Amino acid sequence: MANTVIGSSIVIDGEISGDEDLVIQGTVKGKIALKQSLFVEGTGTVEADIQTQNVEIAGAVTGNITATDKVELKANCRMVGDIKAPRILIADGASFKGNVDMD
Amino acid sequence: MADTSTIIGETILVNGNLSGDEDLLILGKVEGSISLTKTLHVQESGVVKANVQVKNAIISGIVVGNISASDSVEITEQGRMVGDIKAPRIIIVEGASFRGHIDMGDLEAQRPSSPLPIRNESPRPTLARTARPGLSAPSAFRPTTPAPAKAPAKGPEPTKAEAPKAPPPRPPAGKAPVAPPRPPPAVVTAGKKKVVVKKS
């Protein structure tokens, strides 16, 4: 169970940083920097540059993602932006537009 | 607590504006502004440096900033707060730490705001007075010192130019005592050159 949850009616405009998992059900604009995992759930909307270890996206993300481990685009997610990570998974049904860099 | 779906965890720092229609539980750090239509809980580990607009606020951690609540603000035993509170109901329990202004709405007419501005204004003129002479004094000295230094440098140049012109007319005239009194400082140079003219 993740400690930090941004609820579905919450809007954050700014920067979020930290050392723990972050679950986003609401809206975040700006920048996200984590040392753990980011989960963007189905109701979640992120318009931000993201730097994390792992990212799982089921909602909508606009922005560039840099992950040290893995980025997973789940079915029904919408992602626009560039992804840079050693492991990138794109599920059937996911919508994605952008560049992928696995180097 | 499961319904209070938004939690800012202990290691999380949020810098910016946070708004929403649900309860917010802060264990980490939030800087900027918070605007909620429900309840804000700042837990013991939570640090908020923000202007807060909520319905209810329960503070067990640290809050620096102003809180405006439509219902109530409660500072618990562990709570520490610096800032102004505006709410119809304000609860500060024993052990809580608070510094700031409180406005419960109904007592607005009794609040004299004049004492605070007067205290702030009094030190300002004294600071301004001490600062002005300190700045004006050095600036007044600086322009005067370079001016005399340039004047003597220009002085000897015209005398040297006059000296070579003087010797030729003097020998034919034969009046040695007439030349020395005109330019006293140029006499020494003029005298040496007269000796050279005589040898030729």
Interface residues (C-beta under 8 A of the other chain):
Chain A: A2 N3 T4 V5 I6 G7 S8 S9 I10 V11 I12 D13 G14 E15 I16 S17 G18 D19 E20 D21 L22 Q25 G26 G30
Chain B: T4 S5 T6 I7 I8 G9 E10 T11 I12 L13 V14 N15 G16 N17 L18 S19 G20 D21 E22 L24 L27 G28 G32
